[in-house]
Amino acid sequence: MKKNSKKWVAAAAVGTVVLTTVTGCGSDSKGSSASPSAAATGQATSTAAAQNLAPLDLSIMLPIFKTNYPKDDGPVTTEIDKKTNTKIHLEWVPNSSYTDKFNITLASGKLPSIIYVGDVKNPSFVNAAKSGAFWEVGPYLKDFPNLSKANPVIMNNSSIDGKNYGVYRGRALGRNGINYRKDWLDAVGMQPPKTIDDFYNMLKAFKEKDPDKNGKDDTYGMVLVKWTGQWASGFDIMKLWFGAPNKWGVVDGKLVPEHQTAEYLEALKFMKKLYDEKLINQDFAVFDSAKWNDPVVNNQAGVIVDVTDNAARLDDKIHAALAKDGKDNPSIHYVDNLIGVTGKNGMKALPTSGFAGILAISKSTVKTEAELKRVLKFLDQMNEPDLTTLAGFGIEGKHYTKDGDAVVPVKDTALLESEVEGLNQMLPYIPEDTGLKVKQTPLRLQTTKIQKEAEQYVVANPAEPFISTVYSQKGQQLDNIINDARIKFIVGQTDEAGLKAAFDTWKKSGGDDLVKEMNDLYAAVKK
């Protein structure tokens, strides 16, 4: 098991992962299995092997977002039972109270077969997992056609100290990038940016060349919102273009905080240049993220560096605003998107965690390895196109019709809520969503394409799996020191010497202890 854990972490620590490698590894390990039981387990779409087995009783606890929900004997649930040789019992919990119910269920020791875990780093879950309440599934995934193709970066992100105590629910990993006003770029006579210099020149043109052609000096390049230092501010995405690591880097076999690298400082200097030249909003440090889209929709700014699926939302809002004034052109897209731009080390992209919770399998209910393999077989089967479509949209002719290859849900919302909606909460989407989808606009299709392409450029955080005691106690204080220092540097309230003094304060305030602890954890997993 240790060897397996090391594999996921090592793969992520490389920094850049090519997804095709994952697929290949899955195929190889599946093909080399000599165990008859493992081979039988791998028959994801065939029910022939299961004919001699009684249906598997499967209790599943999931969040629900509506007051109505699918019942155990509903038509869709019954069809899933038939296709997977199971007898499913669904324990629905209102999403608003799910965390409380989860903790109560965990404390009771009476766990369902599968339980949705929204926060893998939840101390209650971490303690339960480490004390043996849940199966470590990582070593078993190689025996299943779909689960064997799990992405190593996401496996790493969803692990606890390198061990996977559940099957992750996949989401777009390569989701972050650049959204920009395509009509503005056309108006200033430029091509989409390919390099950091191109990106800078686009922002400059958006400020100086009257991209909205109203004859006024009232536009700027990019809108930023107040920075929390977590997950994905514009800076967190852009710093990778300069070669900075994602939160933690590996230098000479040791973990190093990102702000202690020269590339991080280079990225900060670039941000300061954008601020000094008024290419970004001067109030970014206090700008509410709820209003992030407004300057782009209102013809004030031309760029947002954020999740690339925001391009479609921006485009929809611009169309709506123009339609209100009778000026819309429905046949064009006003917004376009990119994975990013290249720096001296090529294309680099900030990944999301790549998952929305995990589906953990309890040892108290699923007692034997044989039972575990049947549960994993069920989760593997749910990634097949027909079952993914079934859990996502229901039964054709009853819950949806088809327009070509696209799904058109029926308009009976009460029917959908009572028989379909919520069942997709148990879909892992590994290696991806293979089910039918609703009709997509060209921009949304492009977004899906570039998010998939971006996976080969993502820079993983090698420290993602580790649970830090120091950070749990001092993390907020340490983050605030760095956030305050970088904002002051960008807006000119402190110079490089002041920035480095703040970094020294970080070290003395617990940063050195954090670095030591993280390296101890990293070294333990590498053994």
PAVEXPA-191800 format. One record per residue (C-alpha): residue in three letters; x, y, z. Coordinates in steps of 0.2 Angstrom, whole numbers, padded with zeros to 4 digits, always signed. Layout:
# residues N
AlaXYZ
...
***
This chain:
# residues 527
Met+0000+0000+0000
Lys+0014+0012+0004
Lys+0021+0009-0014
Asn+0004+0014-0021
Ser+0003+0030-0011
Lys+0021+0034-0016
Lys+0016+0032-0034
Trp+0002+0045-0034
Val+0012+0058-0024
Ala+0027+0056-0035
Ala+0017+0058-0051
Ala+0010+0074-0044
Ala+0026+0081-0038
Val+0033+0081-0056
Gly+0022+0096-0058
Thr+0016+0093-0076
Val+0006+0077-0080
Val+0000+0071-0097
Leu-0016+0063-0095
Thr-0013+0050-0109
Thr+0000+0043-0098
Val-0014+0040-0085
Thr-0025+0031-0097
Gly-0010+0020-0103
Cys-0005+0015-0085
Gly-0023+0010-0082
Ser-0024-0001-0097
Asp-0007-0009-0093
Ser-0011-0013-0075
Lys-0028-0020-0080
Gly-0021-0031-0094
Ser-0007-0038-0083
Ser-0019-0044-0070
Ala-0018-0063-0068
Ser-0031-0065-0055
Pro-0047-0073-0061
Ser-0057-0063-0047
Ala-0049-0047-0053
Ala-0053-0051-0071
Ala-0071-0054-0066
Thr-0072-0038-0056
Gly-0066-0029-0072
Gln-0081-0033-0082
Ala-0089-0016-0079
Thr-0103-0017-0092
Ser-0107-0036-0092
Thr-0119-0043-0080
Ala-0116-0061-0085
Ala-0103-0063-0071
Ala-0115-0057-0058
Gln-0130-0068-0063
Asn-0125-0081-0050
Leu-0124-0068-0036
Ala-0138-0061-0026
Pro-0141-0042-0029
Leu-0129-0032-0018
Asp-0137-0022-0004
Leu-0130-0005-0006
Ser-0134+0010+0006
Ile-0128+0027+0000
Met-0129+0043+0009
Leu-0129+0058-0002
Pro-0133+0077-0001
Ile-0149+0083-0009
Phe-0153+0101-0015
Lys-0172+0100-0017
Thr-0186+0095-0005
Asn-0191+0081-0016
Tyr-0179+0067-0021
Pro-0179+0050-0030
Lys-0185+0035-0020
Asp-0178+0018-0019
Asp-0192+0010-0029
Gly-0192+0024-0042
Pro-0191+0020-0060
Val-0173+0027-0063
Thr-0166+0019-0046
Thr-0174+0002-0051
Glu-0166+0003-0068
Ile-0149+0006-0060
Asp-0152-0009-0049
Lys-0156-0020-0064
Lys-0140-0014-0074
Thr-0128-0016-0059
Asn-0136-0031-0050
Thr-0138-0021-0034
Lys-0152-0016-0022
Ile-0149+0002-0018
His-0155+0011-0002
Leu-0153+0030-0004
Glu-0151+0041+0012
Trp-0154+0058+0007
Val-0148+0073+0018
Pro-0152+0091+0014
Asn-0136+0099+0008
Ser-0138+0114+0021
Ser-0136+0102+0035
Tyr-0125+0088+0027
Thr-0110+0092+0037
Asp-0119+0091+0054
Lys-0127+0074+0048
Phe-0111+0068+0042
Asn-0102+0071+0058
Ile-0116+0063+0068
Thr-0116+0048+0057
Leu-0097+0046+0058
Ala-0098+0047+0077
Ser-0112+0034+0078
Gly-0102+0021+0069
Lys-0117+0015+0060
Leu-0111+0020+0042
Pro-0119+0016+0025
Ser-0109+0006+0012
Ile-0105+0022+0003
Ile-0105+0039+0011
Tyr-0101+0056+0002
Val-0087+0065+0010
Gly-0088+0084+0005
Asp-0072+0089+0014
Val-0058+0076+0013
Lys-0048+0086+0026
Asn-0062+0087+0038
Pro-0053+0082+0055
Ser-0067+0070+0059
Phe-0066+0061+0043
Val-0046+0061+0043
Asn-0046+0053+0061
Ala-0059+0040+0056
Ala-0050+0036+0040
Lys-0033+0034+0049
Ser-0041+0024+0063
Gly-0047+0011+0049
Ala-0066+0016+0047
Phe-0064+0016+0028
Trp-0056+0006+0015
Glu-0040+0013+0007
Val-0046+0010-0011
Gly-0030+0016-0021
Pro-0022-0001-0023
Tyr-0038-0009-0030
Leu-0042+0004-0044
Lys-0031-0004-0056
Asp-0043-0019-0058
Phe-0057-0009-0065
Pro-0058-0002-0083
Asn-0064+0015-0079
Leu-0057+0018-0061
Ser-0040+0012-0067
Lys-0040+0028-0077
Ala-0041+0040-0062
Asn-0030+0055-0064
Pro-0014+0054-0053
Val-0015+0073-0049
Ile-0033+0071-0043
Met-0029+0055-0034
Asn-0015+0065-0025
Asn-0026+0080-0021
Ser-0040+0069-0014
Ser-0029+0059-0003
Ile-0024+0060+0015
Asp-0005+0058+0017
Gly-0005+0050+0000
Lys-0018+0037+0004
Asn-0035+0037-0005
Tyr-0050+0033+0007
Gly-0063+0035-0007
Val-0067+0037-0025
Tyr-0066+0055-0030
Arg-0080+0063-0040
Gly-0071+0071-0055
Arg-0072+0089-0060
Ala-0063+0099-0073
Leu-0045+0099-0068
Gly-0039+0111-0081
Arg-0052+0124-0077
Asn-0042+0140-0075
Gly-0037+0152-0089
Ile-0040+0168-0098
Asn-0057+0176-0103
Tyr-0057+0191-0114
Arg-0068+0202-0125
Lys-0066+0195-0142
Asp-0075+0210-0150
Trp-0062+0222-0141
Leu-0047+0212-0147
Asp-0054+0213-0165
Ala-0057+0232-0163
Val-0039+0235-0158
Gly-0033+0224-0173
Met-0024+0211-0162
Gln-0023+0192-0162
Pro-0026+0181-0146
Pro-0011+0182-0135
Lys+0002+0168-0135
Thr+0016+0175-0124
Ile+0016+0185-0107
Asp+0022+0200-0118
Asp+0007+0197-0130
Phe-0004+0197-0114
Tyr+0003+0213-0108
Asn+0001+0222-0125
Met-0017+0216-0125
Leu-0021+0224-0108
Lys-0012+0240-0114
Ala-0022+0241-0130
Phe-0038+0238-0120
Lys-0034+0254-0110
Glu-0026+0265-0123
Lys-0035+0261-0140
Asp-0053+0264-0136
Pro-0058+0246-0139
Asp-0077+0250-0136
Lys-0076+0264-0149
Asn-0085+0277-0139
Gly-0072+0290-0140
Lys-0069+0291-0121
Asp-0054+0286-0111
Asp-0064+0275-0100
Thr-0058+0257-0101
Tyr-0044+0246-0094
Gly-0036+0229-0097
Met-0040+0217-0083
Val-0052+0217-0068
Leu-0045+0208-0052
Val-0055+0205-0036
Lys-0049+0205-0018
Trp-0036+0191-0015
Thr-0038+0178-0001
Gly-0023+0169-0006
Gln-0033+0153-0008
Trp-0036+0143-0023
Ala-0037+0154-0038
Ser-0035+0173-0038
Gly-0030+0180-0054
Phe-0012+0181-0047
Asp-0012+0163-0042
Ile-0015+0158-0060
Met-0003+0170-0068
Lys+0012+0167-0056
Leu+0013+0150-0064
Trp+0016+0158-0081
Phe+0033+0164-0074
Gly+0038+0147-0067
Ala+0032+0149-0049
Pro+0026+0133-0041
Asn+0008+0130-0035
Lys+0009+0134-0016
Trp+0024+0122-0014
Gly+0038+0118-0025
Val+0051+0104-0024
Val+0069+0110-0024
Asp+0084+0098-0022
Gly+0071+0085-0015
Lys+0064+0097-0002
Leu+0047+0106-0001
Val+0049+0125-0003
Pro+0035+0138-0001
Glu+0031+0147-0017
His+0035+0164-0010
Gln+0053+0159-0007
Thr+0056+0157-0026
Ala+0063+0169-0038
Glu+0049+0166-0050
Tyr+0036+0171-0038
Leu+0045+0188-0035
Glu+0046+0190-0054
Ala+0027+0187-0056
Leu+0024+0200-0042
Lys+0034+0213-0051
Phe+0024+0210-0067
Met+0008+0213-0057
Lys+0016+0229-0050
Lys+0019+0235-0067
Leu+0001+0232-0072
Tyr-0005+0241-0057
Asp+0007+0256-0060
Glu+0002+0258-0078
Lys-0017+0257-0073
Leu-0020+0241-0083
Ile-0029+0233-0069
Asn-0042+0241-0057
Gln-0034+0251-0044
Asp-0046+0245-0030
Phe-0043+0227-0033
Ala-0038+0224-0015
Val-0056+0228-0009
Phe-0066+0224-0025
Asp-0080+0212-0021
Ser-0079+0195-0031
Ala-0098+0196-0032
Lys-0096+0210-0044
Trp-0081+0202-0054
Asn-0091+0201-0070
Asp-0098+0218-0070
Pro-0084+0228-0077
Val-0082+0216-0092
Val-0101+0216-0096
Asn-0102+0235-0093
Asn-0088+0239-0106
Gln-0075+0245-0093
Ala-0063+0230-0093
Gly-0058+0217-0106
Val-0051+0203-0097
Ile-0054+0191-0082
Val-0041+0178-0077
Asp-0052+0165-0068
Val-0061+0148-0073
Thr-0063+0147-0092
Asp-0081+0142-0091
Asn-0085+0160-0085
Ala-0083+0165-0103
Ala-0100+0158-0107
Arg-0108+0167-0093
Leu-0100+0183-0097
Asp-0105+0181-0115
Asp-0123+0177-0110
Lys-0124+0193-0099
Ile-0117+0204-0113
His-0130+0197-0126
Ala-0144+0201-0113
Ala-0138+0218-0110
Leu-0136+0222-0129
Ala-0153+0214-0133
Lys-0161+0225-0120
Asp-0155+0240-0130
Gly-0159+0232-0147
Lys-0141+0231-0152
Asp-0137+0212-0150
Asn-0130+0201-0163
Pro-0135+0183-0158
Ser-0124+0175-0171
Ile-0108+0180-0163
His-0098+0177-0147
Tyr-0092+0193-0138
Val-0081+0184-0126
Asp-0067+0171-0130
Asn-0055+0161-0119
Leu-0038+0153-0118
Ile-0029+0141-0107
Gly-0015+0154-0104
Val+0000+0161-0111
Thr+0018+0154-0112
Gly+0033+0160-0102
Lys+0051+0154-0102
Asn+0046+0137-0097
Gly+0031+0135-0109
Met+0013+0133-0105
Lys+0008+0131-0086
Ala-0009+0130-0079
Leu-0016+0131-0062
Pro-0027+0116-0058
Thr-0042+0115-0048
Ser-0043+0101-0035
Gly-0051+0091-0049
Phe-0064+0084-0038
Ala-0080+0088-0028
Gly-0079+0077-0013
Ile-0076+0058-0013
Leu-0087+0042-0011
Ala-0080+0033+0004
Ile-0083+0015+0008
Ser-0085+0010+0026
Lys-0077-0005+0033
Ser-0091-0007+0046
Thr-0104-0011+0032
Val-0093-0017+0018
Lys-0083-0030+0029
Thr-0074-0041+0016
Glu-0062-0038+0002
Ala-0074-0047-0009
Glu-0088-0035-0004
Leu-0077-0021-0007
Lys-0073-0026-0025
Arg-0092-0028-0028
Val-0095-0010-0022
Leu-0080-0004-0033
Lys-0087-0013-0048
Phe-0104-0003-0045
Leu-0094+0013-0045
Asp-0085+0008-0060
Gln-0100+0004-0069
Met-0108+0021-0065
Asn-0095+0028-0077
Glu-0102+0019-0092
Pro-0111+0030-0104
Asp-0128+0022-0102
Leu-0128+0023-0083
Thr-0120+0040-0082
Thr-0134+0046-0093
Leu-0147+0037-0083
Ala-0142+0044-0067
Gly-0140+0061-0074
Phe-0155+0063-0085
Gly-0167+0048-0082
Ile-0175+0037-0095
Glu-0177+0042-0113
Gly-0195+0045-0118
Lys-0200+0048-0099
His-0188+0061-0092
Tyr-0180+0067-0108
Thr-0180+0066-0127
Lys-0166+0068-0139
Asp-0161+0082-0152
Gly-0148+0073-0162
Asp-0135+0068-0148
Ala-0141+0081-0136
Val-0153+0078-0121
Val-0169+0089-0120
Pro-0176+0086-0102
Val-0195+0086-0100
Lys-0203+0102-0093
Asp-0211+0093-0079
Thr-0199+0099-0065
Ala-0209+0089-0051
Leu-0206+0073-0061
Leu-0188+0076-0063
Glu-0186+0080-0045
Ser-0195+0065-0038
Glu-0187+0052-0050
Val-0170+0059-0057
Glu-0162+0074-0049
Gly-0149+0070-0036
Leu-0144+0053-0043
Asn-0129+0061-0051
Gln-0122+0064-0034
Met-0115+0046-0035
Leu-0107+0048-0051
Pro-0088+0048-0051
Tyr-0085+0054-0069
Ile-0069+0044-0070
Pro-0060+0046-0082
Glu-0073+0059-0088
Asp-0091+0062-0091
Thr-0096+0050-0104
Gly-0115+0052-0104
Leu-0126+0062-0115
Lys-0127+0081-0113
Val-0139+0095-0116
Lys-0136+0105-0132
Gln-0120+0116-0131
Thr-0116+0133-0139
Pro-0099+0134-0149
Leu-0091+0143-0134
Arg-0096+0130-0122
Leu-0090+0116-0133
Gln-0073+0126-0135
Thr-0072+0128-0116
Thr-0074+0109-0113
Lys-0061+0106-0126
Ile-0048+0118-0119
Gln-0051+0113-0101
Lys-0047+0095-0107
Glu-0032+0101-0116
Ala-0026+0111-0101
Glu-0024+0095-0091
Gln-0007+0092-0099
Tyr+0000+0109-0093
Val-0006+0109-0075
Val+0006+0111-0061
Ala+0002+0100-0046
Asn+0004+0105-0028
Pro+0015+0091-0021
Ala+0010+0095-0003
Glu-0009+0094-0007
Pro-0012+0078+0003
Phe-0004+0082+0019
Ile-0013+0087+0035
Ser-0003+0100+0044
Thr-0005+0103+0063
Val+0005+0119+0062
Tyr-0006+0126+0047
Ser-0022+0121+0057
Gln-0016+0132+0071
Lys-0007+0146+0062
Gly-0012+0145+0044
Gln-0023+0160+0044
Gln-0010+0171+0052
Leu+0003+0165+0040
Asp-0007+0167+0024
Asn-0012+0185+0030
Ile+0007+0190+0032
Ile+0010+0185+0013
Asn-0006+0192+0007
Asp-0004+0209+0015
Ala+0014+0210+0009
Arg+0011+0206-0009
Ile-0003+0218-0010
Lys+0007+0232-0002
Phe+0021+0228-0014
Ile+0010+0229-0029
Val+0002+0245-0024
Gly+0019+0253-0020
Gln+0016+0254-0001
Thr+0032+0244+0002
Asp+0048+0240-0009
Glu+0057+0224-0012
Ala+0066+0225+0005
Gly+0050+0227+0014
Leu+0043+0212+0005
Lys+0057+0201+0010
Ala+0056+0208+0028
Ala+0038+0202+0028
Phe+0044+0185+0022
Asp+0056+0184+0036
Thr+0042+0188+0048
Trp+0032+0174+0041
Lys+0047+0162+0045
Lys+0048+0168+0063
Ser+0029+0167+0065
Gly+0028+0148+0062
Gly+0033+0147+0044
Asp+0049+0138+0048
Asp+0039+0126+0059
Leu+0027+0123+0044
Val+0041+0120+0032
Lys+0049+0107+0043
Glu+0033+0098+0047
Met+0028+0098+0028
Asn+0045+0091+0024
Asp+0044+0077+0037
Leu+0027+0072+0030
Tyr+0034+0073+0012
Ala+0049+0062+0017
Ala+0038+0049+0026
Val+0027+0047+0010
Lys+0042+0045-0001
Lys+0049+0031+0009
***
